Amino acid sequence: MQQLSYFELIGFGPNGWGWALLTATGMTLAVALCGFLVGSVVGTFVAWAKLSRNMAARTLADGYTTVLRGIPDLLVIYLFYFGGSAALSAIGGLFGAEGFIGVPAFVTGALAIGIVSGAYQAEVFRGAYQVVSRGELEAARSVGMHRWLMFRRIVAPQVLRYAIPGLGNTWQLVLKESALISVTGLVELLRQSHIAAGSTRRPFDFYITAALLYLVITWVSTYLFQRAETHSMRGMRRAS
Amino acid sequence: MDFSFMRDTFLQLITGVPLTLNLAFTSVAFGAVLAMLLALMRISRIRILDIIARAYVFVFRGTPLLVQIFLIYYGLGQFRPTLQEWGLWSFFREPYWCAILALTLNTAAYASEIFRGGLQAVPHQQVEAARACGMSGFLLFRRIVFPIAVRQALPAYGSEIILMVKATSLASIITMMEVTGLAAKLISQTFRAVEIFVVAGAIYLILNFVITRIIMAIEWWLSPHLRRPPSIEPKLEAAHV
């Protein structure tokens, strides 16, 4: 059997893995994006708890961010992967279903990423909220806005504006963390490269391709976040 | 929650702590040297060195650590005959050394940016004053630039060390039995994910807590100028003499 060239190997020909790798890249993006959005929701509520005057909520939220930022992401993924299935099987057992019920790897991955990135995003949102000028909040209250209206019209747009750089960093973290989801068997970019490497015995070629694809994704997202930042800062004077 | 099970788990997982710390500190030590080199390349104003350092940082910060570990541990196996010829195969065959290499290269990229920030934050007047006193080159670096830069960079570098302790968990994927590796093995044997997670998480939290405290102590020790001067107690006995 003759050795395939690198470009035949990763190309889109009959022996190429091109489509498989591209699909897997899509899967990486999908799981990272879902995890990031879950994290945004979690992060918003945790930031709210951290800023609240309720002592218990604040302690709980501080504990959450300390713990989740202090333990390895891989452990959280194992917890969701094994623990989620065990919990689901137990719940299934109550309703008469027998045996082991697995949680889909995609859901496990998105939830684990979301829970971890929620801790980071909470800190980003909290920091951004503290920059929003008190005067604007008082003005909004004095014209009679209620909490929800004030949140929607005054707080959210400004917090998002100040949070963009921090969110960009968190997105990069999430993207790299999504590679860890491969341990649960979800066929994302790293897993697909692993499979391809095993079946062709060309591990270096596939892992270097995976690395390049990750680089492209991070590069494009850095660019997009920079665009978003300049767009959101239009009309604002910067001290520099 | 079954406390006797958790105690047994703790006793088993604690045996992985030496390896976790070994991986973290070995790679942080090697990584710091490489990072210093990269930071100096960045501020050297020699174009080609600057570009090389930039590219290095871009590549290693832009790809997941796990990909880097796989690339070194599995990927280099593709060149086994060449590596054997060069006598390097015994190095790349060992998961321990592959993990150390990947972690070192990875942390060097992040730390070099921290060091560069520290070096660039050294006030220009200090350098000028030192030059006016006749210092230059290595003496200037050793006496003025380096001590100030270390102080500036230490808080950020502390978080990088914590990140590295967390990152050692990835070595478990290439068969290293450190804390996460042992935890994963136990989970797959007993399927009691929650208890084992709590114990393993507590071990990491304790490790990171201790490391943060040590960094804070070093910070305190390195910045005597920010501390309040010790109050000089008047010697009351002397007054009576």
Contacts between the chains, C-beta under 8 A, distances in Angstrom:
chain1	res1	chain2	res2	distance
A	66	B	205	7.8
A	67	B	201	6.7
A	67	B	205	6.6
A	70	B	162	7.4
A	70	B	166	7.8
A	70	B	204	6.2
A	70	B	205	4.9
A	70	B	208	4.8
A	70	B	209	7.8
A	71	B	166	7.1
A	71	B	200	7.6
A	71	B	201	4.4
A	71	B	204	4.5
A	71	B	205	6.4
A	72	B	166	4.4
A	72	B	167	7.5
A	72	B	168	7.9
A	72	B	169	3.6
A	72	B	170	7.9
A	72	B	180	5.8
A	72	B	204	6.3
A	73	B	166	7.2
A	73	B	169	7.8
A	74	B	169	4.5
A	74	B	170	6.4
A	74	B	172	7.2
A	74	B	173	7.8
A	74	B	180	5.5
A	75	B	169	6.6
A	75	B	180	5.8
A	75	B	183	6.6
A	75	B	197	6.1
A	75	B	200	5.6
A	75	B	201	6.1
A	75	B	204	7.4
A	76	B	197	8.0
A	78	B	180	7.7
A	78	B	183	7.0
A	78	B	184	5.7
A	78	B	187	6.0
A	78	B	193	6.7
A	78	B	197	7.0
A	79	B	193	5.5
A	79	B	194	7.1
A	79	B	197	4.3
A	81	B	193	7.9
A	82	B	187	5.0
A	82	B	188	7.4
A	82	B	191	6.4
A	82	B	193	3.8
A	83	B	193	3.5
A	83	B	194	5.4
A	83	B	197	6.8
A	86	B	191	5.7
A	86	B	192	7.9
A	86	B	193	6.1
A	175	B	64	7.6
A	176	B	63	7.5
A	176	B	64	4.0
A	176	B	65	7.0
A	177	B	64	7.6
A	178	B	64	7.8
A	179	B	64	3.7
A	179	B	66	4.7
A	179	B	67	6.0
A	180	B	64	7.7
A	180	B	66	6.1
A	180	B	170	7.5
A	182	B	66	7.4
A	183	B	173	6.5
A	190	B	64	7.2
A	190	B	66	6.3
A	190	B	67	6.0
A	190	B	70	7.1
A	193	B	70	7.7
A	194	B	70	7.2
A	194	B	74	8.0
A	197	B	74	6.4
A	197	B	75	7.8
A	201	B	78	7.6
A	202	B	78	6.1
A	203	B	70	7.6
A	203	B	74	4.3
A	203	B	75	4.7
A	203	B	77	6.1
A	203	B	78	5.5
A	204	B	71	7.0
A	204	B	75	3.9
A	204	B	76	6.6
A	204	B	77	7.8
A	204	B	78	4.1
A	204	B	79	6.9
A	205	B	78	7.3
A	207	B	67	6.2
A	207	B	70	5.2
A	207	B	71	4.2
A	207	B	74	6.8
A	207	B	75	4.4
A	208	B	71	6.5
A	208	B	75	6.9
A	210	B	67	5.5
A	211	B	59	7.7
A	211	B	63	4.5
A	211	B	67	5.1
A	211	B	68	7.4
A	211	B	71	6.3
A	214	B	62	6.5
A	214	B	63	4.6
A	214	B	64	6.1
A	214	B	67	6.3
A	215	B	58	7.6
A	215	B	59	6.6
A	215	B	62	4.6
A	215	B	63	5.9
A	218	B	61	7.9
A	218	B	62	4.1
A	218	B	63	7.7
A	219	B	62	6.7
